[in-house]
Amino acid sequence: MKLFELDSQQDEIPFDVVDDLAIFMRNDPMFYRKTFFPAMASASDKIERGQSVDPVIFIKPVVDQAVKSYCSTFIRDRRSEDVFTEKDKKACVDKISAEEMPNIKKGMYKDKV
């Protein structure tokens, strides 16, 4: 193995960052409580009032915040832009939307106060 091959292998992340980010968003207690759940509850309230909900509009800011939190927690030696491309962020928005919209429509994220 040549030195440049070793260096290029270290630049690659050995897992799917989109899947890992989605898992982080749902399983990090502080992120879930302060960011993820409120966004989903807001979307649920809008749907209940009969308003249309565009997943890109309400999930994209959540994903952007998740990228910052994720990178500051797990990947401190790289810039978030170097880890998550816009394509990755879009894929995460699509993944969260596909998985959570049925839950939102069922009322799973209702504020039960």
C-alpha positions as CSV (number, residue, x, y, z in Angstrom):
1,M,0.0,0.0,0.0
2,K,1.3,3.4,-0.9
3,L,1.1,6.4,1.4
4,F,-1.4,8.3,-0.8
5,E,-3.7,5.3,-0.8
6,L,-3.7,5.3,3.0
7,D,-4.5,9.0,3.1
8,S,-7.4,8.7,0.7
9,Q,-8.9,5.9,2.8
10,Q,-8.9,8.0,5.9
11,D,-10.9,10.7,4.0
12,E,-13.8,8.3,3.4
13,I,-16.3,7.8,6.1
14,P,-17.0,4.0,6.5
15,F,-20.8,4.3,6.9
16,D,-23.8,6.0,5.3
17,V,-23.9,9.5,6.8
18,V,-27.5,10.0,5.7
19,D,-28.7,7.0,7.7
20,D,-26.5,7.8,10.6
21,L,-27.8,11.4,10.7
22,A,-31.4,10.2,10.6
23,I,-30.7,7.9,13.5
24,F,-29.0,10.7,15.4
25,M,-32.0,13.0,14.9
26,R,-34.3,10.5,16.5
27,N,-32.1,9.1,19.2
28,D,-30.1,12.0,20.6
29,P,-32.3,13.0,23.6
30,M,-31.5,16.7,23.5
31,F,-31.8,17.1,19.7
32,Y,-35.0,15.2,19.6
33,R,-36.6,17.1,22.5
34,K,-35.5,20.6,21.4
35,T,-35.6,20.4,17.6
36,F,-37.0,17.2,16.0
37,F,-40.2,16.7,18.0
38,P,-41.3,20.4,18.0
39,A,-40.9,20.5,14.2
40,M,-42.9,17.3,13.8
41,A,-45.6,18.6,16.2
42,S,-45.8,21.9,14.3
43,A,-46.4,20.0,11.1
44,S,-49.0,17.8,12.8
45,D,-50.8,20.9,14.0
46,K,-50.8,22.4,10.5
47,I,-52.2,19.2,9.0
48,E,-54.9,19.1,11.6
49,R,-55.9,22.7,10.7
50,G,-56.1,21.6,7.0
51,Q,-53.0,23.5,5.9
52,S,-50.6,22.0,3.4
53,V,-47.2,21.0,4.7
54,D,-44.2,21.0,2.5
55,P,-41.6,18.5,3.9
56,V,-38.7,20.5,2.5
57,I,-39.8,23.6,4.3
58,F,-40.3,22.1,7.7
59,I,-37.7,19.3,7.6
60,K,-34.7,21.1,5.9
61,P,-34.0,23.5,8.8
62,V,-34.2,20.5,11.2
63,V,-31.7,18.6,9.0
64,D,-29.4,21.6,8.8
65,Q,-29.4,21.9,12.6
66,A,-28.8,18.2,12.9
67,V,-25.8,18.4,10.7
68,K,-24.2,21.0,13.0
69,S,-25.0,19.1,16.1
70,Y,-23.9,15.8,14.7
71,C,-20.6,17.1,13.4
72,S,-19.8,19.0,16.6
73,T,-20.4,15.8,18.6
74,F,-18.9,13.1,16.4
75,I,-16.8,14.6,13.6
76,R,-14.8,17.4,15.1
77,D,-11.8,17.2,12.7
78,R,-13.8,18.1,9.6
79,R,-16.1,20.9,8.5
80,S,-19.7,19.9,8.2
81,E,-19.7,20.9,4.5
82,D,-17.0,18.3,3.9
83,V,-19.0,15.5,5.5
84,F,-22.5,16.3,4.3
85,T,-23.1,17.5,0.8
86,E,-26.3,19.2,-0.3
87,K,-27.2,15.9,-1.9
88,D,-26.8,14.1,1.5
89,K,-29.0,16.7,3.2
90,K,-31.7,16.4,0.5
91,A,-31.5,12.6,0.9
92,C,-32.0,13.0,4.6
93,V,-34.9,15.3,4.1
94,D,-36.5,12.8,1.8
95,K,-35.8,9.9,4.2
96,I,-37.3,11.7,7.2
97,S,-40.2,12.9,5.2
98,A,-41.0,9.4,3.9
99,E,-40.7,7.8,7.3
100,E,-42.4,10.5,9.5
101,M,-45.2,11.9,7.3
102,P,-47.4,8.8,8.0
103,N,-46.7,9.2,11.8
104,I,-47.5,12.9,11.6
105,K,-50.8,12.2,9.8
106,K,-51.7,9.6,12.4
107,G,-51.3,12.2,15.1
108,M,-48.2,10.7,16.7
109,Y,-46.7,14.1,17.3
110,K,-49.7,15.7,18.9
111,D,-49.0,18.1,21.7
112,K,-50.9,16.4,24.6
113,V,-51.0,19.2,27.1
